[in-house]
Amino acid sequence: METWRLLRGCGRPAENMALDAAIAWGVGEGYAPPTLRLYRWEPAAVSLGYAQHHAAPVDLAACARAGLAVVRRPTGGRAVLHAGDVTYAVAVPRRGAWADRSVAASCRVFHEAVAAGLRRLGVPVQISGPQPSRGGRGGALCFATVSTHEITVEGRKLVGSAQRRFRRAILQHGSIPLTLDRNRLAALVPQGSGTDAVALAAAMTSVAEVLGGAADREAVEAALVAGFAATLGVRFAPLGLAPEEASLARRLEMALAPGPGDPEGTAETLAFSIP
């Protein structure tokens, strides 16, 4: 049985994204085994997909008024509000069992693992079937629309996910809202975008909403670990960062840190160009 590394924690927005990029690199280079990282954000923040245009997705002034940092993820997808969610990052090397898996196939495996974990808590999740291509439509928010093979409850998105493939590693991100404030989320996109709290009520949900009560973070994280272990046939060990990963993470965080008049730091030019 293969042993995967399990990391848990809480980090600053730039720190979280730098760590995930460094972990993907470390796993790809063989400094560390495949890794599942579960974490939260302190303070709350908005993350943008690495290819999202910085001027369009969210209202930066509204984010600033709400005290929300804006950072760029090393994975794709659309804008996500990280406030009261469990974020997961999974990194695997592009060799062995993962060498020939397509984007769709690898996403499906990761989503099955997450779904298996959530079902342990009594969350009646489904994995969506083929969806029409958005073709650039659907707004700036990840949770505003459902894509193919996403985790839903009664047609509403519960988990937002995105993937990025590097030369030697695959990195997948996911956000699982424990609670949500649709008004707060809708206020972060430019007016006239067509995304409001009413539209989000039809598009997304949270663990607490589905279960009809409080969602316990530790219980959700434990269920996710169990879901990955059972689905992938692996066991987890609480290993730390390799020195090489820690060094790269520090350098990336410095590059991502916001500067004066630059809410995203230099992530736009950095583009997480790890091998």
N, C-alpha and C positions, 0 to 999 in steps of 0.2 A: 504494500500500500504506500503510495507516494505521500510524502510529508510536505505540506504547504506552510508558509509563514503566515501567522495572524498578527496584525497590528491593530491597535485601538488607540483612540486619542481625541484630542481637541486642539485645533490650531487656528492661527490667524488666517485670513483668506489667502494671502500670497504664500504663506507657509504651507497650507494644505495643497495648493496646486503645484508648488515646487517639489514637495515631497512625492506626490504621485508621479510626476514626470521623472524624478530621480529613481523612484522604485521601478518604473517600467524599464528604464535604462539598465539598472542593476540586474534585474531579472533577465533581460535580454543578453547581457554580457556574461551571465553566469556567476555573478557575485552573490546572488541570493536565489532561493527557490521561488516557484510561483507563489504569489502573495495575494491575500485578501486583507484590505484595510477598511475598517469601519470607524467613522469619525463624525464629529460635529464641528460647527463653525463658531468662533468667538473672536470678534463680534459677528452678528449676522451679516450676510453679504449676498450679492448677485454675481453669478458666474455666467460668462458668455462663452459660446462655442468658439473654438480657435479660428474658425473661418467667418464668424459673424462680423459684419461691418460695424465698427465701434460707434458710428454716429447714429445708427438707426434703431437698434434693438430696444433700448430702454431710455427713459428720460433721466439723464445723468443728474440734472438739477433736482428732480424728485427723489432720486436715490440719496443725494447729499442731504436733502431736508429730512429724510427718514433715517439718517445716520448709517446708511448702508454703503459699504465699500463695493466697488465693481472690479472684478478680476476676470482674466481670461483663462479658460480651461485648456489643458493640453489635448482634450478630446473635442469632437464635433458637437453638433446639436445646437439648440437654441437656449435662450436665457432661462436661468433657474434661480429662484429665490431660496436661499439656504437659511431658514429660520424655523427651528423646531422640526428639522428633518434628520433622518439617519442617512448619511452619504456613504456609499461603498465605492471602493476602487479595487479592481482585480487586474493583476498583471501576470501574463503568462509568456513564455518564450515562443518564438515562431520556429519551433523545431519539435521533434517527437510527435506526440498526439495532436499538436496544434499547428503543425507545419502546413497542412493542406486544407485546413478548415476555412471556408469562405467567411466573409463578414456576417452574412445572414446565419450561417451555421454556428459560428462562435457566439453570436448574440443570443441565438436560441438556447444554447446550452446554459449560458449565464442566467438568462431569464427563467429557465426551468429551475435552476438552483434557488434563485430568489423566491420564485413562486412556491417552491416546496417549503421554504422556510416560513413564509407568511401563512401558508395553510396550516402549519403547526400551531399557529395562534388563533385559528378559527376564521381567518380572513378568506372569503370565498373568491379567490382570484382566478382569472382566466388569462390566457395568452391570446391576443388578438390575431385574427387571420389576416390575409393579404388586404392592404388598404390602398386606395388610389394614391398615386404620387402627388405630393403637395406642390411640386413644381415651383417652389419659392413662395407659395402662399401659406396661409395659416397663421400669420402673425409672428411676433418675435419671441413668444413664450413657449417653452418646451411643453408645458402642460395644457396648452390650449387645443391641441389636436392629438389624435391617436395615430401612430404609424404601425407598420406591420410587425408582428411578433412582440408587441408591448404588453405589459402587465396591467390588467384592467379589472374593475369590479362593476358588473352590470353596464359595461360600455364606457365607463369613466376611467380615465388614466389614474393609476395609483403610483406607478414608478416611472420616472423619467430617466432615460438611459442614453448614452452616447459612447462611441468607440473611436479609437485612433490606432492605426497600425504604423509602427516604426519598422525599420529594417529588420530588427531582431526581436521585437516584442509587440504584444497586443496589450493595449490598456483600455479597460472599460470602466466608465463611471455610471453611477446610478444614484438618484435621490428619491427617498421614500418619506413623504410628509407624515409625521406623526399627528400633527395638527396643521390647520391652515387658516389663513385669513385672506379670503378672495378679494376683499376690498383693498387690502394692502398691496396685494400682488397686481391688481388691475391698475392701481395708481402709479405704477412704475413704468408703464408704457406710454408713449406719446399720445396725446388726445387725437381722436379720429382714427385710431388704429383698428377699431372694431372689436377690441378685446375689453370686456367689462366684467363686473362680478357676476352678472346674469349668465353671460356666455361661459365663464369659468365654472359656474355651478353645474352646468350641463356637461362639462368636459373633464373635470378632475374631482378627486376625492382624497381622503386621508385615512390613516389607520384608525384614529379615534372615531371619525365619522362612521366608518364601516362597522366598527365594533360597538358603537353606541356608548362609549365611555372613554376614560383616560387610556392613553397608550404608553406603556412602560418601555423606555428606551433600552434598558438592559435586557428585557425579555425579547424585544425585537431583534437586537443584535445577536443574542444567543440562538434565536430561531434561525437567523440567516446563516450563522456558522454551521448549524446542524443541517440546513438545507443544502449548502455547498458540499459538506462532507458526504451526505447521502447520495446526492446527484452525481458528483464527480468521483466518488469512491476514493476520497483522500482523507487524511487526518491532518490536524492543525497543531502547530507548535508556536508558542509566543516568542519568536525570535526577534532580535533587534535589527537595526539598520547596519548594513556593511559600511565600513569607513568610507569607501568610495561613493556610496549613495549619499551619506551624510554630507560629504564635501560638495557634491554636485547640488544637493538641495539648498545648501547655504548660498551658493553662487546664484542659483535660479531665483531664490527668494529676494535677494538684493536687486536683481534685474526687474522683478515684478512689483517691488514696493512702489506705491504711488508717490509721484513727485508733485511739486507745486503746479496747479492747473492741469494736472494729468491724472484723472481718476483711475486710469487703468495701468499706470506705471509704464514700463517699456515692453509689456508683453506683446504688443502689436508687432514690434520689430523683432523681438526674440523668437516669437512663433514656436517656442519649444522645439527648436531644431536639434534635438538629440538624435543620435544615429538610429 
